[in-house]
Amino acid sequence: MGIIRWVIDVYWKWLLEIPLLLLAQFTGIELMGLWAILAKVVLSLILLYIVYSVMHRVRRSVRKMFATEALYDKADAAALAAYRQGGDEAAAKVIASVADVEAAVAPMKKAKDYNAVAEAYAAAGRHKEAAKWLRKAGKRREAAMALARAGATVKAAKLLLKEGDFETAGRFFSEKGKHVRAAKAYASGLKLALAAEAYGRAGKYGEAADAYTEYFANVREDMEHQVAAAEKCYALLENETARAEMTPEQHKNLIPALAARFEQAKRYDLAASMLRETGDLAKAGEVRIAFSTSTLHLSFPSGSSAVTTEPAAA
């Protein structure tokens, strides 16, 4: 501490006094008090600028002295251009074979061609760095895909959420076993059947039931997809653990929706069975009649009759 104080005293009281003494000697202007302090501050700033400039020049000189020759030449530029146009494998090999990728992308970075930087890193298999530069280029969805290729699937999913690609985000979360986060992502994208499946995989059976109920109440898909969702929901209801965690109200709300889809799929026996379970015997009877009618049609094709008559006596 004493040495530092001594150095400051020498600098402030002795070294900075020299210019002031020379000024007084040659011009007759003698600075005192506040003016002397201001003059010393200005001199200190000038000295700092000089030191910084010298160090900057030295640093540049040293870097030039030891820098290797840039490996990004016209051939590499042509290869990159071919890769950008069509993913040419030979072009990718040229870029990937560059010994020092950093040297190859240095001029691209300097030119702020962030797309080219990202593609060069991607061609070299360095997808995490590619993602960074894609984000700089404003291509967040492509950056997310690059992160996924780099194995950072959860980070990719988070970035996709910000981009509004909820379905892909949900799929990425599911791949990593983050089923609740996947369900919430699917729900944000109004993919309620997928959300229900994800909740089911997470063991959140009550939430799964609610998601299925909302899906069937506000369905936006064709009947084929509805029947597929109904089959998965039915399998969930057949799971004793899942069924035990659902409230009677949740179960009651789902049965008519499932029965309606199974009826549309001409699975009348299953639809009627589910309706009987809820006590809706009238509707179950209607479905059974439809089942019987369809069975008769199958047994007696059109043009034939179940009843034969004897020819009239002559």
Secondary structure as GFF3:
##gff-version 3
##sequence-region A 1 314
A	DSSP	alpha_helix	2	9	.	.	.	ID=ss1
A	DSSP	pi_helix	10	15	.	.	.	ID=ss2
A	DSSP	alpha_helix	17	27	.	.	.	ID=ss3
A	DSSP	alpha_helix	33	66	.	.	.	ID=ss4
A	DSSP	alpha_helix	74	86	.	.	.	ID=ss5
A	DSSP	alpha_helix	89	96	.	.	.	ID=ss6
A	DSSP	alpha_helix	101	110	.	.	.	ID=ss7
A	DSSP	alpha_helix	114	123	.	.	.	ID=ss8
A	DSSP	alpha_helix	127	136	.	.	.	ID=ss9
A	DSSP	alpha_helix	140	149	.	.	.	ID=ss10
A	DSSP	alpha_helix	153	163	.	.	.	ID=ss11
A	DSSP	alpha_helix	166	175	.	.	.	ID=ss12
A	DSSP	alpha_helix	179	188	.	.	.	ID=ss13
A	DSSP	alpha_helix	192	201	.	.	.	ID=ss14
A	DSSP	alpha_helix	205	217	.	.	.	ID=ss15
A	DSSP	alpha_helix	223	238	.	.	.	ID=ss16
A	DSSP	alpha_helix	240	245	.	.	.	ID=ss17
A	DSSP	alpha_helix	248	264	.	.	.	ID=ss18
A	DSSP	alpha_helix	268	278	.	.	.	ID=ss19
A	DSSP	alpha_helix	281	299	.	.	.	ID=ss20
###
